[in-house]
Amino acid sequence: MSRHCPTRQCLRCRQMLGNVWEWTASPFGPFPGFEPELYRDYSAPWFKEGRYVLRGGAWATRGRLIHNSYRNFFTPERRDILAGFRTCAL
């Protein structure tokens, strides 16, 4: 990380991603035009009710895979997936 972004501010921004997967209120489903490619059985069979989108990555996720647009999915009752949520005040 320091090789590409040595400043303290950059390191703080890094903490916005990667501590835990972030739950969203979005049901897990295909984007318009979705076509399964390399991993045919990874996402398409799971486009069912009860699964919600998680974004980002967790502390155990490889750094090159952590990105705010990276989507994963699970059911809310799972407690073993390193997930949390981000709060905001309006």
C-alpha positions in Angstrom: 0.0 0.0 0.0 2.7 2.6 0.9 4.5 2.0 -2.3 1.5 3.4 -4.3 0.0 5.7 -1.7 2.4 6.8 1.1 0.4 9.7 2.6 -1.5 9.4 5.9 -4.6 10.6 4.1 -4.4 7.8 1.6 -4.1 5.3 4.3 -7.2 6.6 6.0 -9.1 6.3 2.7 -8.0 2.7 2.5 -9.9 2.1 5.7 -13.1 2.9 3.9 -12.8 -0.5 2.2 -11.7 -3.8 3.4 -12.4 -4.1 7.1 -15.7 -5.9 6.6 -18.0 -6.6 3.7 -20.7 -4.0 3.7 -24.4 -5.0 3.6 -26.6 -3.2 1.2 -30.4 -3.2 1.0 -30.2 -4.4 -2.6 -31.4 -7.9 -3.5 -28.8 -9.9 -5.3 -29.7 -10.1 -9.0 -28.3 -9.7 -12.4 -27.5 -6.3 -13.9 -29.1 -5.5 -17.2 -27.3 -7.5 -19.9 -25.7 -9.9 -17.4 -24.2 -13.0 -19.0 -22.3 -15.5 -16.9 -18.7 -15.9 -18.1 -15.9 -17.7 -16.3 -17.7 -18.9 -13.3 -21.1 -19.9 -14.6 -22.3 -21.4 -11.3 -21.0 -18.7 -9.1 -23.7 -16.0 -9.3 -26.6 -17.0 -11.7 -28.0 -19.9 -9.5 -28.1 -17.5 -6.5 -30.4 -14.8 -8.1 -33.2 -15.8 -5.7 -35.1 -14.0 -3.0 -33.5 -13.7 0.4 -29.9 -13.0 -0.8 -28.6 -9.4 -0.5 -25.6 -7.7 -1.9 -22.4 -7.2 0.1 -19.9 -4.7 -1.3 -16.2 -4.1 -0.9 -14.3 -6.9 0.9 -13.1 -7.9 4.4 -9.8 -7.9 6.1 -9.3 -11.5 4.9 -10.0 -10.6 1.2 -6.9 -10.2 -1.0 -6.0 -6.6 -1.5 -6.3 -6.8 -5.3 -9.9 -7.9 -5.0 -11.1 -5.2 -2.6 -13.1 -2.6 -4.5 -16.3 -0.7 -3.6 -18.0 -2.0 -6.8 -17.1 -5.6 -6.1 -20.4 -7.5 -5.3 -20.9 -10.6 -3.2 -24.0 -12.2 -1.8 -25.3 -14.1 1.3 -28.4 -14.5 3.3 -28.7 -12.1 6.3 -28.7 -14.9 9.0 -25.1 -15.8 8.2 -22.7 -14.9 10.9 -19.4 -16.2 9.5 -18.9 -13.9 6.5 -17.0 -10.9 8.0 -19.9 -8.5 7.2 -21.0 -5.2 8.7 -22.7 -2.0 7.7 -21.9 1.6 7.3 -24.0 4.2 9.0 -24.7 7.8 7.8 -26.6 10.7 9.1 -29.0 12.6 6.8 
